[in-house]
Amino acid sequence: MLFRRLGAKPGEVPTVAHSAPAPAAAAAVTKARQIALEHLAGKNLPALSVAVGLNGVLAWAEGFGYADLRASVPVTTAHRFRIGTASTVLTSAATGPLVENGSLKLEDEIQTYVPAFPKKQWPLTLRDLIGHTAGMNPGSDDDGALFTKHCSEPADALQ
């Protein structure tokens, strides 16, 4: 297995810190760093990135492990991870209370909430999109421009 390359010892995992942690957070960061390293090595994960804010200010940011296992490229705090289907759970969790309080209606077409969303040959409801039954391509090995192009605004990614 490719991930075995990380080994089982936290001391062997590369780390790249954004900057020194805030002095008020130094002790907590030391403990959190050890937990992150043990988790990464113990679960045999390729990478992990952590960012913690205190009172609206970045207190600590650090990358652990490899962005590219084959080339042994360490993760930095600037690395962007693909979250894949994790966004489905987060979106559903955020949608539930909005549906309950009447701010969202599952049977409304998506253009009710996102007018810039391109019209398709069939209506797409919020329920269809959340339930992955809208007939939209969920992705493939060729992820196309969405993963290689930066979109400054969410609407830029709709096409």
CNS distance restraints for C-alpha pairs under 8 A (distance, minus, plus):
assign (resid   1 and name CA) (resid   5 and name CA) 7.99 0.50 0.50
assign (resid   2 and name CA) (resid  69 and name CA) 7.58 0.50 0.50
assign (resid   3 and name CA) (resid  44 and name CA) 6.17 0.50 0.50
assign (resid   3 and name CA) (resid  45 and name CA) 6.66 0.50 0.50
assign (resid   3 and name CA) (resid  46 and name CA) 5.98 0.50 0.50
assign (resid   3 and name CA) (resid  69 and name CA) 7.60 0.50 0.50
assign (resid   4 and name CA) (resid   8 and name CA) 7.97 0.50 0.50
assign (resid   4 and name CA) (resid  44 and name CA) 6.69 0.50 0.50
assign (resid   5 and name CA) (resid  69 and name CA) 7.84 0.50 0.50
assign (resid   6 and name CA) (resid  12 and name CA) 7.23 0.50 0.50
assign (resid   6 and name CA) (resid  13 and name CA) 6.52 0.50 0.50
assign (resid   6 and name CA) (resid  41 and name CA) 6.93 0.50 0.50
assign (resid   6 and name CA) (resid  44 and name CA) 6.95 0.50 0.50
assign (resid   6 and name CA) (resid  45 and name CA) 7.94 0.50 0.50
assign (resid   6 and name CA) (resid  46 and name CA) 7.02 0.50 0.50
assign (resid   6 and name CA) (resid  65 and name CA) 7.59 0.50 0.50
assign (resid   7 and name CA) (resid  12 and name CA) 7.04 0.50 0.50
assign (resid   7 and name CA) (resid  13 and name CA) 7.93 0.50 0.50
assign (resid   7 and name CA) (resid  41 and name CA) 6.68 0.50 0.50
assign (resid   7 and name CA) (resid  44 and name CA) 7.54 0.50 0.50
assign (resid   8 and name CA) (resid  12 and name CA) 7.98 0.50 0.50
assign (resid   8 and name CA) (resid  41 and name CA) 5.01 0.50 0.50
assign (resid   8 and name CA) (resid  42 and name CA) 6.13 0.50 0.50
assign (resid   8 and name CA) (resid  44 and name CA) 7.18 0.50 0.50
assign (resid   9 and name CA) (resid  13 and name CA) 7.33 0.50 0.50
assign (resid   9 and name CA) (resid  38 and name CA) 7.63 0.50 0.50
assign (resid   9 and name CA) (resid  41 and name CA) 6.05 0.50 0.50
assign (resid   9 and name CA) (resid  42 and name CA) 7.93 0.50 0.50
assign (resid  10 and name CA) (resid  34 and name CA) 7.85 0.50 0.50
assign (resid  10 and name CA) (resid  37 and name CA) 4.96 0.50 0.50
assign (resid  10 and name CA) (resid  38 and name CA) 5.40 0.50 0.50
assign (resid  10 and name CA) (resid  40 and name CA) 7.56 0.50 0.50
assign (resid  10 and name CA) (resid  41 and name CA) 5.56 0.50 0.50
assign (resid  11 and name CA) (resid  37 and name CA) 7.67 0.50 0.50
assign (resid  13 and name CA) (resid  37 and name CA) 7.04 0.50 0.50
assign (resid  13 and name CA) (resid  41 and name CA) 7.34 0.50 0.50
assign (resid  13 and name CA) (resid  64 and name CA) 6.69 0.50 0.50
assign (resid  13 and name CA) (resid  65 and name CA) 5.41 0.50 0.50
assign (resid  14 and name CA) (resid  64 and name CA) 5.86 0.50 0.50
assign (resid  14 and name CA) (resid  65 and name CA) 5.22 0.50 0.50
assign (resid  14 and name CA) (resid  66 and name CA) 7.33 0.50 0.50
assign (resid  14 and name CA) (resid  74 and name CA) 6.25 0.50 0.50
assign (resid  15 and name CA) (resid  62 and name CA) 6.79 0.50 0.50
assign (resid  15 and name CA) (resid  63 and name CA) 5.47 0.50 0.50
assign (resid  15 and name CA) (resid  64 and name CA) 4.46 0.50 0.50
assign (resid  15 and name CA) (resid  65 and name CA) 6.31 0.50 0.50
assign (resid  15 and name CA) (resid  74 and name CA) 7.03 0.50 0.50
assign (resid  15 and name CA) (resid  75 and name CA) 7.20 0.50 0.50
assign (resid  15 and name CA) (resid  76 and name CA) 7.65 0.50 0.50
assign (resid  16 and name CA) (resid  62 and name CA) 5.57 0.50 0.50
assign (resid  16 and name CA) (resid  63 and name CA) 5.12 0.50 0.50
assign (resid  16 and name CA) (resid  64 and name CA) 6.64 0.50 0.50
assign (resid  16 and name CA) (resid  74 and name CA) 7.33 0.50 0.50
assign (resid  16 and name CA) (resid  75 and name CA) 6.80 0.50 0.50
assign (resid  16 and name CA) (resid  76 and name CA) 5.36 0.50 0.50
assign (resid  16 and name CA) (resid  77 and name CA) 7.13 0.50 0.50
assign (resid  17 and name CA) (resid  60 and name CA) 7.92 0.50 0.50
assign (resid  17 and name CA) (resid  61 and name CA) 5.98 0.50 0.50
assign (resid  17 and name CA) (resid  62 and name CA) 4.11 0.50 0.50
assign (resid  17 and name CA) (resid  63 and name CA) 6.28 0.50 0.50
assign (resid  17 and name CA) (resid  76 and name CA) 7.17 0.50 0.50
assign (resid  17 and name CA) (resid  77 and name CA) 6.92 0.50 0.50
assign (resid  18 and name CA) (resid  60 and name CA) 7.28 0.50 0.50
assign (resid  18 and name CA) (resid  61 and name CA) 5.28 0.50 0.50
assign (resid  18 and name CA) (resid  62 and name CA) 5.69 0.50 0.50
assign (resid  18 and name CA) (resid  76 and name CA) 7.60 0.50 0.50
assign (resid  18 and name CA) (resid  77 and name CA) 5.97 0.50 0.50
assign (resid  19 and name CA) (resid  60 and name CA) 7.20 0.50 0.50
assign (resid  19 and name CA) (resid  61 and name CA) 7.19 0.50 0.50
assign (resid  20 and name CA) (resid  60 and name CA) 7.17 0.50 0.50
assign (resid  21 and name CA) (resid  25 and name CA) 6.40 0.50 0.50
assign (resid  21 and name CA) (resid  26 and name CA) 5.77 0.50 0.50
assign (resid  21 and name CA) (resid  29 and name CA) 6.98 0.50 0.50
assign (resid  21 and name CA) (resid  59 and name CA) 5.49 0.50 0.50
assign (resid  21 and name CA) (resid  60 and name CA) 4.80 0.50 0.50
assign (resid  21 and name CA) (resid  61 and name CA) 7.72 0.50 0.50
assign (resid  22 and name CA) (resid  26 and name CA) 6.20 0.50 0.50
assign (resid  22 and name CA) (resid  59 and name CA) 4.97 0.50 0.50
assign (resid  22 and name CA) (resid  60 and name CA) 6.80 0.50 0.50
assign (resid  25 and name CA) (resid  29 and name CA) 5.92 0.50 0.50
assign (resid  25 and name CA) (resid  59 and name CA) 6.79 0.50 0.50
assign (resid  25 and name CA) (resid  60 and name CA) 7.96 0.50 0.50
assign (resid  26 and name CA) (resid  30 and name CA) 6.19 0.50 0.50
assign (resid  27 and name CA) (resid  31 and name CA) 6.49 0.50 0.50
assign (resid  28 and name CA) (resid  32 and name CA) 6.02 0.50 0.50
assign (resid  29 and name CA) (resid  33 and name CA) 5.77 0.50 0.50
assign (resid  29 and name CA) (resid  60 and name CA) 7.19 0.50 0.50
assign (resid  30 and name CA) (resid  34 and name CA) 6.42 0.50 0.50
assign (resid  31 and name CA) (resid  35 and name CA) 6.37 0.50 0.50
assign (resid  32 and name CA) (resid  36 and name CA) 6.07 0.50 0.50
assign (resid  33 and name CA) (resid  37 and name CA) 6.15 0.50 0.50
assign (resid  34 and name CA) (resid  38 and name CA) 6.10 0.50 0.50
assign (resid  35 and name CA) (resid  39 and name CA) 6.01 0.50 0.50
assign (resid  36 and name CA) (resid  40 and name CA) 6.03 0.50 0.50
assign (resid  36 and name CA) (resid  48 and name CA) 7.82 0.50 0.50
assign (resid  36 and name CA) (resid  64 and name CA) 7.88 0.50 0.50
assign (resid  37 and name CA) (resid  41 and name CA) 6.10 0.50 0.50
assign (resid  37 and name CA) (resid  64 and name CA) 7.25 0.50 0.50
assign (resid  38 and name CA) (resid  42 and name CA) 5.59 0.50 0.50
assign (resid  39 and name CA) (resid  43 and name CA) 5.75 0.50 0.50
assign (resid  39 and name CA) (resid  44 and name CA) 7.99 0.50 0.50
assign (resid  40 and name CA) (resid  44 and name CA) 5.81 0.50 0.50
assign (resid  40 and name CA) (resid  45 and name CA) 5.04 0.50 0.50
assign (resid  40 and name CA) (resid  46 and name CA) 7.27 0.50 0.50
assign (resid  40 and name CA) (resid  47 and name CA) 6.97 0.50 0.50
assign (resid  40 and name CA) (resid  48 and name CA) 7.07 0.50 0.50
assign (resid  40 and name CA) (resid  64 and name CA) 7.81 0.50 0.50
assign (resid  40 and name CA) (resid  65 and name CA) 7.63 0.50 0.50
assign (resid  41 and name CA) (resid  45 and name CA) 6.47 0.50 0.50
assign (resid  45 and name CA) (resid  65 and name CA) 7.88 0.50 0.50
assign (resid  46 and name CA) (resid  65 and name CA) 5.62 0.50 0.50
assign (resid  46 and name CA) (resid  66 and name CA) 5.63 0.50 0.50
assign (resid  46 and name CA) (resid  67 and name CA) 7.45 0.50 0.50
assign (resid  46 and name CA) (resid  69 and name CA) 7.15 0.50 0.50
assign (resid  47 and name CA) (resid  63 and name CA) 7.51 0.50 0.50
assign (resid  47 and name CA) (resid  64 and name CA) 5.52 0.50 0.50
assign (resid  47 and name CA) (resid  65 and name CA) 4.29 0.50 0.50
assign (resid  47 and name CA) (resid  66 and name CA) 5.29 0.50 0.50
assign (resid  47 and name CA) (resid  67 and name CA) 6.48 0.50 0.50
assign (resid  47 and name CA) (resid  75 and name CA) 6.71 0.50 0.50
assign (resid  48 and name CA) (resid  63 and name CA) 6.00 0.50 0.50
assign (resid  48 and name CA) (resid  64 and name CA) 5.10 0.50 0.50
assign (resid  48 and name CA) (resid  65 and name CA) 6.46 0.50 0.50
assign (resid  48 and name CA) (resid  75 and name CA) 7.64 0.50 0.50
assign (resid  49 and name CA) (resid  61 and name CA) 7.51 0.50 0.50
assign (resid  49 and name CA) (resid  62 and name CA) 5.90 0.50 0.50
assign (resid  49 and name CA) (resid  63 and name CA) 4.36 0.50 0.50
assign (resid  49 and name CA) (resid  64 and name CA) 6.01 0.50 0.50
assign (resid  49 and name CA) (resid  75 and name CA) 7.49 0.50 0.50
assign (resid  49 and name CA) (resid  76 and name CA) 7.64 0.50 0.50
assign (resid  49 and name CA) (resid  77 and name CA) 6.49 0.50 0.50
assign (resid  50 and name CA) (resid  60 and name CA) 7.71 0.50 0.50
assign (resid  50 and name CA) (resid  61 and name CA) 5.45 0.50 0.50
assign (resid  50 and name CA) (resid  62 and name CA) 5.46 0.50 0.50
assign (resid  50 and name CA) (resid  63 and name CA) 6.41 0.50 0.50
assign (resid  50 and name CA) (resid  77 and name CA) 7.75 0.50 0.50
assign (resid  51 and name CA) (resid  58 and name CA) 7.31 0.50 0.50
assign (resid  51 and name CA) (resid  59 and name CA) 7.76 0.50 0.50
assign (resid  51 and name CA) (resid  60 and name CA) 5.69 0.50 0.50
assign (resid  51 and name CA) (resid  61 and name CA) 4.19 0.50 0.50
assign (resid  51 and name CA) (resid  62 and name CA) 6.67 0.50 0.50
assign (resid  52 and name CA) (resid  58 and name CA) 6.06 0.50 0.50
assign (resid  52 and name CA) (resid  59 and name CA) 5.67 0.50 0.50
assign (resid  52 and name CA) (resid  60 and name CA) 5.26 0.50 0.50
assign (resid  52 and name CA) (resid  61 and name CA) 6.36 0.50 0.50
assign (resid  53 and name CA) (resid  57 and name CA) 5.20 0.50 0.50
assign (resid  53 and name CA) (resid  58 and name CA) 4.33 0.50 0.50
assign (resid  53 and name CA) (resid  59 and name CA) 5.02 0.50 0.50
assign (resid  53 and name CA) (resid  60 and name CA) 6.94 0.50 0.50
assign (resid  54 and name CA) (resid  58 and name CA) 6.38 0.50 0.50
assign (resid  54 and name CA) (resid  59 and name CA) 5.78 0.50 0.50
assign (resid  61 and name CA) (resid  77 and name CA) 6.28 0.50 0.50
assign (resid  62 and name CA) (resid  76 and name CA) 6.79 0.50 0.50
assign (resid  62 and name CA) (resid  77 and name CA) 5.52 0.50 0.50
assign (resid  63 and name CA) (resid  74 and name CA) 7.74 0.50 0.50
assign (resid  63 and name CA) (resid  75 and name CA) 5.06 0.50 0.50
assign (resid  63 and name CA) (resid  76 and name CA) 4.72 0.50 0.50
assign (resid  63 and name CA) (resid  77 and name CA) 5.18 0.50 0.50
assign (resid  64 and name CA) (resid  74 and name CA) 7.24 0.50 0.50
assign (resid  64 and name CA) (resid  75 and name CA) 5.87 0.50 0.50
assign (resid  64 and name CA) (resid  76 and name CA) 7.52 0.50 0.50
assign (resid  65 and name CA) (resid  74 and name CA) 5.74 0.50 0.50
assign (resid  65 and name CA) (resid  75 and name CA) 5.82 0.50 0.50
assign (resid  66 and name CA) (resid  72 and name CA) 6.15 0.50 0.50
assign (resid  66 and name CA) (resid  73 and name CA) 5.47 0.50 0.50
assign (resid  66 and name CA) (resid  74 and name CA) 4.20 0.50 0.50
assign (resid  66 and name CA) (resid  75 and name CA) 5.02 0.50 0.50
assign (resid  67 and name CA) (resid  72 and name CA) 7.67 0.50 0.50
assign (resid  67 and name CA) (resid  73 and name CA) 5.60 0.50 0.50
assign (resid  67 and name CA) (resid  74 and name CA) 5.42 0.50 0.50
assign (resid  67 and name CA) (resid  75 and name CA) 4.64 0.50 0.50
assign (resid  67 and name CA) (resid  76 and name CA) 7.97 0.50 0.50
assign (resid  67 and name CA) (resid  79 and name CA) 7.43 0.50 0.50
assign (resid  68 and name CA) (resid  72 and name CA) 5.72 0.50 0.50
assign (resid  68 and name CA) (resid  73 and name CA) 5.04 0.50 0.50
assign (resid  68 and name CA) (resid  74 and name CA) 7.06 0.50 0.50
assign (resid  68 and name CA) (resid  75 and name CA) 7.97 0.50 0.50
assign (resid  69 and name CA) (resid  73 and name CA) 6.64 0.50 0.50
assign (resid  75 and name CA) (resid  79 and name CA) 6.14 0.50 0.50
assign (resid  83 and name CA) (resid  87 and name CA) 6.49 0.50 0.50
assign (resid  85 and name CA) (resid  89 and name CA) 7.38 0.50 0.50
assign (resid  86 and name CA) (resid  90 and name CA) 6.64 0.50 0.50
assign (resid  87 and name CA) (resid  91 and name CA) 5.87 0.50 0.50
assign (resid  88 and name CA) (resid  92 and name CA) 6.11 0.50 0.50
assign (resid  88 and name CA) (resid 130 and name CA) 7.35 0.50 0.50
assign (resid  89 and name CA) (resid  93 and name CA) 6.11 0.50 0.50
assign (resid  90 and name CA) (resid  94 and name CA) 6.22 0.50 0.50
assign (resid  91 and name CA) (resid  95 and name CA) 5.97 0.50 0.50
assign (resid  91 and name CA) (resid 130 and name CA) 7.80 0.50 0.50
assign (resid  92 and name CA) (resid  96 and name CA) 6.18 0.50 0.50
assign (resid  92 and name CA) (resid 130 and name CA) 6.88 0.50 0.50
assign (resid  93 and name CA) (resid  97 and name CA) 7.67 0.50 0.50
assign (resid  94 and name CA) (resid  98 and name CA) 7.14 0.50 0.50
assign (resid  95 and name CA) (resid  99 and name CA) 6.17 0.50 0.50
assign (resid  95 and name CA) (resid 104 and name CA) 7.67 0.50 0.50
assign (resid  96 and name CA) (resid 100 and name CA) 6.20 0.50 0.50
assign (resid  97 and name CA) (resid 101 and name CA) 6.15 0.50 0.50
assign (resid  98 and name CA) (resid 102 and name CA) 6.15 0.50 0.50
assign (resid  98 and name CA) (resid 103 and name CA) 5.06 0.50 0.50
assign (resid  98 and name CA) (resid 104 and name CA) 5.52 0.50 0.50
assign (resid  99 and name CA) (resid 103 and name CA) 5.92 0.50 0.50
assign (resid  99 and name CA) (resid 104 and name CA) 4.75 0.50 0.50
assign (resid  99 and name CA) (resid 105 and name CA) 5.94 0.50 0.50
assign (resid  99 and name CA) (resid 106 and name CA) 7.26 0.50 0.50
assign (resid 105 and name CA) (resid 126 and name CA) 7.41 0.50 0.50
assign (resid 106 and name CA) (resid 125 and name CA) 6.61 0.50 0.50
assign (resid 106 and name CA) (resid 126 and name CA) 4.95 0.50 0.50
assign (resid 106 and name CA) (resid 127 and name CA) 4.70 0.50 0.50
assign (resid 107 and name CA) (resid 125 and name CA) 5.49 0.50 0.50
assign (resid 107 and name CA) (resid 126 and name CA) 6.25 0.50 0.50
assign (resid 107 and name CA) (resid 127 and name CA) 6.15 0.50 0.50
assign (resid 108 and name CA) (resid 112 and name CA) 6.52 0.50 0.50
assign (resid 108 and name CA) (resid 125 and name CA) 5.34 0.50 0.50
assign (resid 108 and name CA) (resid 126 and name CA) 6.11 0.50 0.50
assign (resid 109 and name CA) (resid 113 and name CA) 7.90 0.50 0.50
assign (resid 109 and name CA) (resid 123 and name CA) 6.45 0.50 0.50
assign (resid 109 and name CA) (resid 124 and name CA) 5.39 0.50 0.50
assign (resid 109 and name CA) (resid 125 and name CA) 4.07 0.50 0.50
assign (resid 109 and name CA) (resid 126 and name CA) 6.10 0.50 0.50
assign (resid 110 and name CA) (resid 114 and name CA) 5.95 0.50 0.50
assign (resid 110 and name CA) (resid 115 and name CA) 7.60 0.50 0.50
assign (resid 110 and name CA) (resid 117 and name CA) 7.27 0.50 0.50
assign (resid 110 and name CA) (resid 124 and name CA) 5.97 0.50 0.50
assign (resid 110 and name CA) (resid 125 and name CA) 5.24 0.50 0.50
assign (resid 110 and name CA) (resid 126 and name CA) 5.35 0.50 0.50
assign (resid 111 and name CA) (resid 115 and name CA) 4.27 0.50 0.50
assign (resid 111 and name CA) (resid 116 and name CA) 6.88 0.50 0.50
assign (resid 111 and name CA) (resid 117 and name CA) 5.86 0.50 0.50
assign (resid 111 and name CA) (resid 119 and name CA) 7.85 0.50 0.50
assign (resid 116 and name CA) (resid 155 and name CA) 6.70 0.50 0.50
assign (resid 116 and name CA) (resid 158 and name CA) 7.50 0.50 0.50
assign (resid 117 and name CA) (resid 155 and name CA) 7.65 0.50 0.50
assign (resid 117 and name CA) (resid 158 and name CA) 5.88 0.50 0.50
assign (resid 117 and name CA) (resid 159 and name CA) 7.47 0.50 0.50
assign (resid 118 and name CA) (resid 158 and name CA) 7.23 0.50 0.50
assign (resid 118 and name CA) (resid 159 and name CA) 6.73 0.50 0.50
assign (resid 119 and name CA) (resid 123 and name CA) 7.56 0.50 0.50
assign (resid 120 and name CA) (resid 124 and name CA) 7.58 0.50 0.50
assign (resid 124 and name CA) (resid 128 and name CA) 6.13 0.50 0.50
assign (resid 124 and name CA) (resid 129 and name CA) 7.04 0.50 0.50
assign (resid 124 and name CA) (resid 134 and name CA) 6.08 0.50 0.50
assign (resid 125 and name CA) (resid 129 and name CA) 6.48 0.50 0.50
assign (resid 125 and name CA) (resid 134 and name CA) 7.68 0.50 0.50
assign (resid 126 and name CA) (resid 130 and name CA) 6.12 0.50 0.50
assign (resid 127 and name CA) (resid 131 and name CA) 5.87 0.50 0.50
assign (resid 128 and name CA) (resid 132 and name CA) 5.94 0.50 0.50
assign (resid 128 and name CA) (resid 133 and name CA) 4.85 0.50 0.50
assign (resid 128 and name CA) (resid 134 and name CA) 4.60 0.50 0.50
assign (resid 129 and name CA) (resid 133 and name CA) 6.33 0.50 0.50
assign (resid 129 and name CA) (resid 134 and name CA) 5.37 0.50 0.50
assign (resid 132 and name CA) (resid 136 and name CA) 7.66 0.50 0.50
assign (resid 139 and name CA) (resid 143 and name CA) 6.08 0.50 0.50
assign (resid 143 and name CA) (resid 147 and name CA) 6.28 0.50 0.50
assign (resid 144 and name CA) (resid 148 and name CA) 7.00 0.50 0.50
assign (resid 145 and name CA) (resid 149 and name CA) 5.32 0.50 0.50
assign (resid 146 and name CA) (resid 150 and name CA) 7.70 0.50 0.50
assign (resid 146 and name CA) (resid 157 and name CA) 6.68 0.50 0.50
assign (resid 151 and name CA) (resid 156 and name CA) 5.58 0.50 0.50
assign (resid 151 and name CA) (resid 157 and name CA) 6.23 0.50 0.50
assign (resid 152 and name CA) (resid 156 and name CA) 7.04 0.50 0.50
assign (resid 153 and name CA) (resid 157 and name CA) 7.63 0.50 0.50
assign (resid 154 and name CA) (resid 158 and name CA) 7.24 0.50 0.50
